[in-house]
Amino acid sequence: MSEARASDAVNEAIAGELALLDPAVRASRSEAVRLLDPEFVEIGASGRRPSRAPSSPPAWRMFYHQGTPVPPDIE
């Protein structure tokens, strides 16, 4: 993969992760399913793991995520 294509992929992943911080996106099951990788598993505060139906593959895959909010002035 060329450096430009890799950079585009990283920027697309970052945009997708930032979208997942938007309460409107998180409230929309269809948007969350569209953005999250089918292998993504979220563990709630209760320790339960909600399930979801299989869907089409997302446009991007998460590279790394630790749940750290990004300040609004960072693009």
N, C-alpha and C positions, 0 to 999 in steps of 0.2 A: 504494500500500500504506500502510495507516495505521501510525502510529508503534508502536502496540501489536503489530500483526501483524509488523512488521519486527523488533521486539525479540524476539518469539517465534521468528522464523526464525533470528535470530542465536543465541539460546540453544540452539535445537535443533542448529544447526551446531556450536556449541562442545561440546555433549554428545556428538555423534557423533565429533568429533575426539579428545576425551578418551577415549572408548571405544576408539579405535584405538591408544591408548598402552598398553592393557591386554594383557599377553602372551597371555592366554587368547583374546582376540578376534583378535589377530594370528595365532595358531596355528590358528584356525578359518577355513578357506577360505570357508565359507558366510557367516559373519559379516562377514568382510572384504569380500566381494563385495556384500553387502547394504548396507554402509556407504559404500563407495567409489563415486564417480561413474564411469559407464562410460568417460568420457574421461580418467580419472586414469591417469597413467603413472608407474611407479616405476622408477628406475634404480638397480640394485644397485651395491655397492662395486666389483664386477668390471667395471662399465660395461654389463652386459647388461640388457635390458629384458624382464622376464617378460611373457608374454601371458596373457590370460584369456578365457574364453568370454563372449559377450554375455549379459546378464541383465536383469531388470526394473530400471527406474530407481530410484535411491535416494530416500529420503524428504527428503534435504537435499543441498545442494551446498556445497562448500567455498568460503568467501569468499576466504581468503588463508591460505597455510601456508608457514612457513619452517623447520619441523622443530624449533621451540623447545619443550622440555618446560615444562609449567606446574607450578609448585610445588603440593603437595597441599592447601595451605590456601586456594587460590583457587578459588572456585566459579563 
